[in-house]
């Protein structure tokens, strides 16, 4: 990644941290991308975001869920609105506070795209300032350098690319594609991509190789189409129509995948539910195991995907139990049309879309509420979350006016 030092700030003990502006370099060879068919049903154009003011925004990274989401949402909206921000107390409540490698890579990638001036971009930093510049979308190749989440970096860059692109953009990321505290590839492919397509932002995804902790080295490819966002009304879930899934391993015995599948099918059968679960063997530099279960409601419903991840010493049956437990919790929360993981991820595109949106969610999480607060700092949108009980337990309704 290329950067140019702008200025060195001197303190009493010598030179302080340099400001850096990331700059674009020569383009990568473009590969064939999916063709986007005209969408006759699109009735709305994406408007320029309604910003609150041009002053520097200051965010407290310890508030709400207190993780990296505040930073990632701020990066996305900063690039799109042109507003600079400073975030302090980054991940202050985590076991390893400050920027971790995957958070730093999100900052560096956003800075590369936006030609941004950044202060505080280093591992462990708890204070960061980001000043974007006008930008032009382009193909990107990003190496996380660890088993950190490729999905979270892609989600940070997706809207700035899609909403400004005039032709399809390819993004290739290397790192983790199955992560415990981030969306894994089956969720991206089955659920996140489907939500965005419904909102007017189509894309194609591929995972040529899986990336598991601690080795990483997986590859996530995204072909991002130019987007025209539209609002959403989704308050009813409908009846369960099918459950599909994948049980897979990388450089492990196929028996492990079969055990995950059999356990998931047995647990679901106890509730009178059946599933079609495919066995797969992922190419990977390391070893890993995972099972994903996707529940579809209604004739054209978007699947809700839940993933169980293997780790050394964890029985295959426990991995399956984790995915089944999440699916059943969502299934039993009949009031929510949107699963808890998707609820905060569709909030930013809906805040950028013109018109009123409304959707119900199975569980109102701290991630959702934190995203609302961060969006309000950048955009002049009224966002209301109605909750029928305790955060993290109760269903609710999100209204974007």
N, C-alpha and C positions, 0 to 999 in steps of 0.2 A: 504494500500500500504506500503510495507516494504522499509526502507532505512537505510543506515549505515552512520554515520557521519565520514568523512575522516579527517578533520582538521578544527580547529577554528582559524580564522585570527583575531588578536588583533589590535585595533587602539588606538588612544589617549583617547577615552572615554570608553575603555573596549572592550569586545569581539565583533567582527563584525560578519557578517552572516556566518554560517557554510556552508561548501561545503557538498553536499550529493551525495552519489552514490546509485541509486536504484538497488535492487537485486531481482532476481526471488525467488518465494517460491513454495511450492508443487503444482502440477498441478491439475486442475479441472477435474471432470469426463467428458470424451468426449462423445458427442452425435453423432447420425448418421448424416453424411454429404452427400450432393449430390455427385454422382459419376461422375467423369470427363471422358468423352469419348475421345479417341485419336483423335487428329485434324490433318487429313492428309494434310490440306491446309497450315499448319504452315510451313513456309520456312525459318524462321529466328530464331536464338537463341539470347536471351537477353545477350548483352555483359556487361562486367564490365564497370561502368560509367567512362568516360574519365575526370578525375579531373584535375584542373588547377595546384594546388600545395598543399603542406601539411601545409602551414601556416594557422594560425587562421584567419577566415573570419570575417570581421566586417560589419554589416548591419545597416542601418539607418531606424528604424521602422516608421519614420514620412514621408518617401518618398512615392510617388505614391498614391495608394488608402489609405495608412496610417493606415490600420486596422490590424486584426490578420492574414491575409493571408501570409504576409511576414514571420511571425514566423512559421506558419504551414508548408509552403513549405520548409523553412530552416530545420526544424526538420526532415522532410521526407528525404531530400537529405543528411543531416548530418549523419543520421543512415546508409544510403545506401553507402555513399562514405567513411565513417569513418573520415570525416573532422569536426573539431571543429569550432564553430562560437560564436561570441558575437553580440547581437542585442541591440542597444541603442535607446532611445526615442520611446519605445514601445507604439503604439497607442497614440502618443503625441497629435494628433489633434482631438481626440474623446472627447465627453462630460465627460466621465469617463476614463481618460488616464491610461495607464499601464495594467497589466494583470488583466483580469476578471476571475471569476471562471472557465468558459469553456476553456479559454486559458491556465490557470494554469493546468487544468486537461489534456489538450493535452500535455503539457510539462511533467507532471508527468508520463503519460502513455507512452510517447516516451522514457523517462528515464528508466522506468521499463523494457521496451522491450530491450533497448540497454545497460543496466547496466551503464548508463551515470553518469558522475559527473556534477552537475548543481549548479551554483551560481546565486542567484537572483530569485528563484522560490517562489514567494509569491504574494498575492493579492496586486495590485497596483504597483508592481515593474515595472520600466521602463528600466531596464538594466539587461540582462540575458546572461550568458555564458553556453554553452552546449558542453560537451566533451564526445562523444560516445565511447563505447568499442565494440569489436566483440560480436555478439549475435546469438542466435538460436531462430527462430520463435516458438511460443507456443500459446496455448489458453489463452485468456484474459477475465477478467470480470472487467468492468469499471463503476463506479457510478459517474456521473457528480456532484451529490450532490445538483443541482439546476435544473431549467428548461432550462439550457444551452444546446446547440446543441450537440446531439449525433453524428449527421452526420459529423460535422467538425472534431471531434476526430477520427472517423472511417476513413475519407479520409486522415488524417495525417498518420495513421498506415498502411493503406492498402498495399501500394507498398513495404515497408520494410518487411511485412509479405509474400506477394504473390511472390516476387522475390527471396526469400531465402527459402521458404517452400518446403519440400519434400513430404508433405501430407497435406490434407485439415486442415485449422485452423478455429476454432470457436472464434468469438469475440462477447461478450454480453455487451451492453451498456445501462445504465439507465439514464434518464434525459428527455430533450425535443426532440420530434420527429417532431414537427411543430414549426418553428421559423421564425421570420420576416426577419432576416438578415443572414439566412443560408438555405441550402437545406432542404426542408421538405421530409418526407418519400416517398410520391408519386413520387417526382422527382428522388430520389435515385433508387427506384424500377423500374421505367419505362424508365428513360433516362440515368442516370449515369451508372447503371449496364449494359445496352445495349451497351453503348459506350465502356466500358472496355472489355466486351466479344468480341467485334469486334477487339479490340487491343490485344487480346490474354490473358486476365486476367478474366476468368469467376468466378462468385460468385453467391450465393443465399442470399436473404434478406428476413426478416420477421419482422413484427411489432405486437407482441402479445398484446400490449396496447399502446395507444397514450399518448404523453406527451405534454401538453399545458402550456403556461405561465399563472399564476405564479406557479402552483402546480408542474409541471414536472412529474416525476415518470413513464414516458413512457419507453418502452423497445424496443431496436433495436438489432436484431440478424443478424449476418453475418457469412456465411460459405465461407471462402476464399480459392480458389483452387490455387495450384502452377501455376505460370504465365510464359509464354514465349511471351514477347512483340513483336509486329510487327508494322511497319510503316503504315501510312494512307494517302490516297489521296482521298479527298472528296471536290470537288469544285462545283458540281451541285446538286441542291436540288431535282428536279423533281416536278411533279404535286401533289397537295394535294389529298390524297386517303381517309383519314378518320380523324375524331376528336372524341376522346373518353374521358370520364372523370369520376370523382367521386365527389359527394357532400355528405359530412358526418358531423355528430355531435357526441359529447361525453357528455352524461348527460345533454342534452338539448332537447327541443321539436323537434320531427321529422319534423314538419312544417318548421323549419328553413332550413333544407337540401332541402326540396321541393322548397322553395322560391329561394334558390341559383341556383338550377337546372333550374327552370322556367325562371329566369332572364337571365342566360347564354344562354339558347336555344333561347330566344327572341332576345337578342343582336346579336347572330350569324346569326339568320334568316334575320336580317336587311341587312346583307352582302351576303345573298344567301347561307349561310353555315348551315349545320346540324351537330348535335352531339348526341352521345349515352352516356348519363350520368347516372351512377348507384348511387342509394341512399344507404348509409351505416351508421351504428351506431357503433362507435369505443368504446371499453372498455377503461376506463381511470380513474385515481384517481381524476382528475379535470374536468372542463368544457371547451369545445372548439368547434369550427366549422371551416371547410375549404372546399374549392373546388379546384380540380385540373383538368386542361384541357390539353390533349396531342394530338398534331397534327402530323400526319405521312405523309411523302411525298415520292412518289415512291413506288415500290413494296416491297423493303426490307429496307426502310429508318428507321432510329432510331427516335422514337417520340421525339418531343420537348415539354417539360412539363412546365406549368405555374400554379402557385398556388396562390390563394387568401385566406387570413387568417382572421377569425373573431376575434373580440375583444369586450369587453363590450361597449355597446352604438353604435356599428357600424351596420347598417342595413344589412340584408342578401343580399339585392340587390347590395349594394356597394361592398361587398366581391366578388360577382360574377363579377361585372363590372371590378374590378382590374385584375382578371385572364383573362377575355376576352380581355381587353385592351392590355395586354402583348402579348397574342396570336396573335391578329390582327396586332400589330406592327411587330412581326416576320414574319407573313404571307405576309405583304406588302413589306418587305425588301427582295425581290426576289434574290438579289445577294448573300445572305449568306446561305450556306448549314448547318452551325452549329449555334445553338442558343447562345445568349450572355452568358448564365449561364454555358453552357458546354464548351465554347471556352477556358476558362482559366483552367478548370478542366482536360481536356484531354492533356494539354500542357506538364505536368510533365512526364506522361508515354511515350509520343511521344519523348520527349527529351532523355529518357532512352532507347528507342527502336533503333535498328540499322537501317541504311538507311535513305532515304530522305522522309519527310512527308510534305504535303501541304493541307490546307483546307481554305475555305472561311467562314467568320463569318458575321452574320447579323449586329452586332454592335461591334465595337472595344471599349472595356471598360478600365477603369483604372485598374481594377482587372487583365485583360489580360496583359497589359503592365507591371504592377508591378511583375507579375509572371515571365515574360520574364527576367526582370532585376535580380530577385532573382536566377533563374536557371543559368544565366550566371556567377554568383558569384561562383557557385559550379562545373559546368560542362563545358567542352571544346566543346560546340556545337554552331554553327552559327544559330541564330534564327532571322528571319526578319519579321516584321509586316508592311504590306502596308495598308495605310488607305486613303480613298477617301474623307475625310472631317474632321469634328471635332470629337475628342474623346468623346465617350458617345452618339454619334448621327449617325455616318457614318459606313457603312460596310467596310470590309477589307479582307486581305488575310494573312495567317500565313504560313511561309516557314521555315522548320527545315532541315538544310543541313547536 
